[in-house]
Amino acid sequence: MANGTRHTGRGSAWLFILIWLVIFLFDIRIRIRGGIPLHFPFLFVYLLLIFLARVLLLDESERHSSSHYIREFGIISLISFIAPMANSLFQYLPFNELTVAFVALIIAFSPAWAIYLGIVFGGERSRYTRWIGFVLFLFWIVATSLFFFNDIQAIGFNAIYPGVYPPLAMEYVWDVMVDNAGDAWNFVGDQFTFMWDVFWGRIEYAIDPHKAKVDEMNKRKVGVFVEELKPIPTSIFTEGMPVSIEGRIKADVVDNEVTLKIDCKADDKIDGELYPLKESWKVVRLFDERIDCNFPNLELGSHKIKLNVNIENFKTLSYLRGFFLNQNTLFELRRQGKDPLKVYNFFSSDFIAVYTPGPLRVSMDIGSPPVGLDADESRVSLKLDVGLTNIWSGQLKTIKEMFFVMPKGFTVTGISGLQGEGRIIKKVTCLDLPQEDRNLCDDSLEKVYEITGEGLGVLPENLEGKPVVFSLRVEGDAEEILKDQPYTTNFFKTTTIYDYELSEKTQVVVKK
Amino acid sequence: MSRIFSSKKSVFLTILFLFVLSCTSDIFSGSEFTGSKGLNFYFDNNAPPAYVYEESAVPIRIFVENTGASNVVNGVYSLGIEEQYIKVDKKTDTINLKGKSLERPYGDQTQIIVEGKAKSVGSQEGINSVLSFSLCYPYETKANIITCIDSNPSSKEKKVCTVNPQSFSAGQAAPIGVTNIVPRMIIEKNGVRPQYIITIKNLDKGEIISSDYVNYFCTGKSIPTEQQNVIDVEVSLSDEKLVCNKNKLNLKDGSDELFCELQRIIPSVEGSYNSPLTVKLSYGYAQTITKKIRIESKN
């Protein structure tokens, strides 16, 4: 209240705490529900909260006192802001195995700071209140030391130690951080690029690569998974003793035969000896094998051991329902203020692409449903956007085959967005589809197209790190599409066959 | 005691109200029959069933009944399926159903039975497929409204009836109905010229298309804009045709108004009397119903 300036009161402090908690709990709720992580929007929200705190918690003189603001308030706010983001970044790290105690500590840290800010800066100022902050911080450091290092040691080296060895734990944390920071950075970059494209109206590139849902496949766990990768018997070996790791490889495939080629390496250069030793493994349906990898002579020190699984011919199917209506009818419905989806008993979710589980998400979009067709026009131009996203942490090596099955009445005339020269898409027949898909295809009802080798050659390098979106230029014959119906719904399907490399890492220490 | 009395009184008043209502149903409907539907149709609960397995039979049955008072001649139905997942033995045909009349208290009913088969869904867990059934048919609404003619409005003599606006909420056994008439007796020379403002409304959820083009809707053909929401109208007073400001209504906003008047002047000596006002509406009507079924994988 000095110099007659308005002092922020207890009310504004509580308001700040309330807003903070609402945002924070909303963030946590989304994470627990396992939806698409909202790091990007939340990053802005948390940053805004710092400015909100400045307005609500600092008085006039404090706001203009840069030294005070930067030294105390700024640093404290930044820590408070980093805590929930750290929590979100942890989703990229293998820390989801951390104990409940540590996770609870992480989650409690940010609101605890918010409450601290409210108490210290809101209402009565007192030098004693700063002790609350100090005690809180001290408590967090002690608790972190007790839980965090212990947990990391247990996770990193698959062993529970009687004591805490921070250097050992931190070496593991450092390795993991370096490996995974790139993933987190790429994700934020992708989000930013997407927002940028949308903002600048680059609609052809703005198809949401996430706008697709995964087929539940009758609860089958389709994909290839490396589980329980760990050194045996412990992660600490003595010099001269062979280093051994063990992993379990589980796989299930959509419907075709997939080949797995497995190898392991220490520090990306020393080949390990695999047991059982096989050049390749065939996966037709449920596959479950334990693999051992041995290194007879590893040098002293910490070593990163990587198990690579090369998946060949993995298949992803996807389909999208299109909704087509006579343009005049659509115009009339809209003019009357009727929602065509409601009139014909549909939901927007009926027109979202569905893809089978696996490393590649194949999304499609043919425009907002329903698409109006002018029945008097012999040909109607349309665009089928296709998005390919690598959603696993491994590497998409190459796309070997990609087919598009279009319903009768639709003809693909070209592709936009792929840089290949010449004809990169050609018409084939149902017989050219993979064996297991042929009985699902009917040449009298569907047209099949295949991206040529030249077209596929362009894809993999584009797919490193960010989604690829391209468009099929499609001509529709309205009369054939509506085929004596007021409206039609029909399916656009894709089959994609590709090679993928999956890697899992573990850490061992060789001591004297 | 007073409570019992009051309760008895309210029961009596309710019965009296219902009695009066039943005796004067015409003032709510404007026709011998009530209702706001023409053809009423729906999928059988179990045909198609909500869940079917791939590569198995999908029986489809649709019940269609003419709940209105007009006959349907050369109506067209169209069954919409997602051909990539279901095949059927027939998809379209014509339909003829008589409406109800004084001799026939119920209109014709029929069942459309189609044999279908679900195709393979492959390795996917299953697919939700949509079936639609559309009916397009020409239809008529005939509203017979007893209206009061007062040829000498200034007379203080006791009148047989009074000229008042009338509202009809129950429909006239058709999807399009007269909902309101406002009569006016315009004094001219030695008598009056009756004038009417008639409000027509789409009482159901279907689309109105001129009867010549209604089948286009079910066959996916383009319907010219000027043929949409169009109704032919004829109004007569005791078999004497009225002159209206338009002979085609446009219900693009769901309702339209019509102004009609009698060409001749009714002499004032005729006094007051009830006379039937007949509003005949001719149009095409199209409606679609849908049902979702789940085709489950056998895997």
Interface residues (C-beta under 8 A of the other chain):
Chain A: D215 E216 M217 N218 V254 D255 L317 Y319 R321 N326 Q327 N328 T329 E332 R335 Q336 V343 Y344 N345 F346 D350 V354 T356 D374 A375 D376 P407 K408 E436 D437 N439 L440 D442 L445 E446 E479 L482 K483 D484 Q485 P486 Y487 T488 T489 N490 F491
Chain B: S78 G80 E82 E83 Q84 Y85 K91 T92 K119 S120 V121 G122 S123 Q124 E125 G126 I127 N128 V130 S132 S134 E207 F217 C218 T219 G220 K221 S222 I223 P224 T225 Q228 N229 K252 D253 G254 A286 T288 I289 T290 K292 S297 N299
